[in-house]
Amino acid sequence: ARRTEAAAALDDVVGTDDYLAPEQADPQGYGVPSPASDVWGLGATLYHAACGYAPYAPGREGDALEVRYPQLTNRPRPMPYFVEVDVAELVYLCMAPDPGDRPTPREVAQAVEPLMEAMPRARLSGFRISASA
């Protein structure tokens, strides 16, 4: 985590490859990292949680930026059929290539609330509670 001013001063890659926004992977070519970069990272994390795999096939270290960071030139892989449309739309919006097209953190939180409410209630299974002392 960095203050906005410190993030804007970055000119090297900082972060985990699979979760980097384009502006983090190549600040000189794609612009200044900002809170929108964190929204991208959250979108990539939600993608992985919903699908069970990262949004992009792994790049190869040591290659050109576009090969190492497929997010610079490619869209995320399509989400599987079992991911709810509302969830997929939010995730893809969070991972919009242009930081200005991404929702704000507040907008993400507001969009997630009804999705969480619509989920089935969690319950423990396989456990028995004994009343004996």
C-alpha positions in Angstrom: 0.0 0.0 0.0 1.2 3.5 -0.9 -0.1 7.0 -0.7 -1.4 8.3 -4.0 1.6 10.6 -4.4 4.1 7.8 -3.7 2.2 5.5 -6.2 2.3 8.2 -8.8 6.1 8.5 -8.5 6.7 4.8 -9.3 8.5 4.1 -12.5 9.2 0.4 -11.8 6.9 -2.6 -11.5 5.7 -3.2 -7.9 3.2 -6.0 -7.1 2.2 -9.5 -7.9 2.2 -10.2 -11.7 -1.3 -11.7 -11.9 -3.0 -8.9 -10.0 -1.2 -5.9 -11.6 -3.3 -3.2 -13.4 -1.8 -2.2 -16.7 -0.6 1.1 -15.2 1.3 -0.9 -12.5 2.9 -3.3 -15.0 4.1 -0.5 -17.2 3.7 2.9 -15.5 5.6 4.6 -18.3 3.4 3.3 -21.0 0.0 3.1 -19.3 -0.1 6.0 -16.8 0.1 6.6 -13.1 -0.9 4.0 -10.6 -3.8 5.2 -8.5 -6.7 3.9 -6.3 -8.1 2.6 -9.6 -5.2 0.2 -9.7 -6.3 -1.3 -6.4 -9.8 -1.7 -7.9 -8.1 -3.7 -10.7 -6.3 -5.9 -8.2 -9.6 -6.5 -6.3 -11.3 -7.4 -9.6 -8.5 -9.9 -10.4 -8.8 -11.4 -6.9 -12.6 -11.7 -7.2 -12.0 -13.3 -10.6 -9.7 -15.9 -9.1 -12.0 -16.6 -6.2 -15.0 -17.1 -8.5 -13.3 -19.1 -11.2 -10.5 -21.0 -9.3 -7.8 -19.6 -11.6 -6.2 -16.3 -12.5 -7.8 -14.0 -15.2 -4.8 -14.4 -17.5 -2.7 -17.4 -18.5 0.7 -16.8 -16.8 3.3 -14.7 -18.7 6.9 -15.6 -18.9 9.4 -13.7 -16.8 12.2 -12.1 -18.6 10.3 -11.6 -21.8 8.9 -8.4 -23.3 6.4 -6.6 -21.1 3.4 -7.6 -23.2 4.4 -11.3 -22.8 5.2 -11.1 -19.1 2.0 -9.1 -18.4 -0.8 -10.3 -20.7 -3.1 -7.8 -19.1 -1.4 -5.1 -21.1 -2.8 -6.3 -24.5 -5.5 -8.9 -23.7 -8.9 -9.1 -22.1 -9.3 -11.5 -19.2 -10.2 -15.1 -20.0 -14.0 -15.7 -20.2 -15.6 -16.6 -16.9 -17.2 -20.1 -16.6 -20.9 -20.6 -17.0 -21.4 -21.1 -13.2 -20.3 -17.5 -12.3 -23.4 -15.3 -11.9 -23.8 -12.7 -14.6 -23.9 -9.8 -12.0 -20.7 -11.0 -10.5 -18.9 -11.4 -13.8 -20.1 -7.9 -14.9 -18.7 -6.3 -11.8 -15.4 -8.2 -12.0 -14.9 -7.2 -15.7 -15.8 -3.6 -14.9 -13.2 -3.6 -12.1 -10.6 -4.8 -14.7 -11.4 -2.2 -17.3 -8.2 -1.4 -19.2 -8.7 2.4 -18.7 -8.5 3.4 -15.0 -11.2 6.0 -15.7 -13.7 3.3 -16.7 -13.3 1.4 -13.4 -15.7 1.9 -10.5 -14.5 3.7 -7.4 -13.9 1.6 -4.3 -17.2 2.9 -2.9 -19.0 1.9 -6.0 -17.5 -1.6 -5.8 -18.6 -1.9 -2.1 -22.1 -0.8 -3.0 -22.3 -3.3 -5.9 -21.0 -6.1 -3.8 -23.5 -5.7 -0.9 -26.6 -7.0 -2.9 -24.5 -9.8 -4.4 -23.5 -10.9 -0.9 -27.1 -10.7 0.3 -28.3 -12.9 -2.5 -25.9 -15.7 -1.7 -27.2 -18.7 0.1 -26.6 -18.6 3.9 -23.6 -20.5 5.1 -24.2 -23.5 7.3 -21.9 -26.0 8.9 -22.4 -29.6 7.9 -20.9 -32.8 9.3 -20.9 -31.5 12.9 -23.1 -32.6 15.7 -23.6 -30.5 18.8 -23.9 -32.5 21.9 -26.0 -31.3 24.8 -24.1 -33.4 27.3 -22.0 -31.6 29.8 
